[in-house]
Amino acid sequence: MFDIKASLAFGSALVLLGAWLLRWHRSAWCSHRDDETLDDRQKHHYRLQFRRRVQVAILLIALGILIPAGDWLTMQNKDPMWFAVFILAVLAITLWVVVLAMFDMLSTRMHVRATRATLAGLDRKRRELEAEVERLRSRGSNGRH
């Protein structure tokens, strides 16, 4: 017969990981949500990021419960058709976790790229203003005439 200890250990680890991720993402979201320095684009990014990451954490908890349940179903000698459907469902959930992780990675890269572009524009504007200040100083003017 099957030894369910390994699946229980792995499932418990997934449940604990998912619970820890839920707590971590919630605290990160609360700090972003209450940050007054963020603009609407940044808050929107962090809100969607929070939704994706909470989905992943909940799905990891679900997988942590389903994996030992699948072993238990196998031990009960249930219909192999139901077990095959069960395994396909577990694989579909796992695939969805991977897809969400890829979307999160892509979204984060796009957010970083947009933030860098904004910072580069601000830096360019700062250099222009510094050059204008230097030009006005070199004329001996205080900028009023």
Secondary structure as GFF3:
##gff-version 3
##sequence-region A 1 145
A	DSSP	alpha_helix	5	33	.	.	.	ID=ss1
A	DSSP	alpha_helix	40	75	.	.	.	ID=ss2
A	DSSP	alpha_helix	80	138	.	.	.	ID=ss3
###
